[in-house]
Amino acid sequence: MICFTKEIEFLVYLWDTSNYPLKILNTIINPTPPTHLPPQHSIILKFVASMISTEEIEDVISGVCQSKILILVMKGSMMNKSRHIRIDITSKDEVRKLLNSGYLSIGGYLIEAYFAVS
């Protein structure tokens, strides 16, 4: 079954697999949720030092955000010393809060947060 929607909040709802039923008419289903959230729910961290692990980034973001997050290294952005990171966050308010703060302090570095849409 494939689903299309114009509503961003519905797509965010479908992204969380706990919102799916386990069975439909005695048939066990195995859902494949969307791989990314829409850009309105994403921030980009540019030029993150390669020595900073995604676990460190996740710890810092988890301290700020209470909603579910997904952290991905952007393809084509890996360089010797830095890379770009995309962070998908289910709450728009938390995305705004991170963008309004402007920077994240990770491993002694100040990393600027960018809106994925701009």
Secondary structure, 3 states (H helix, E strand, C coil): CCCCCCCHHHHHHHHCHHHCCCEECCEECCCCCCCCCCHHHEEEEEEEECCCCHHHHHHHHHHHCCCCEEEEECCCCCCCCEEEEEEEECCHHHHHHHHHHCEEEECCEEEEEEECCC
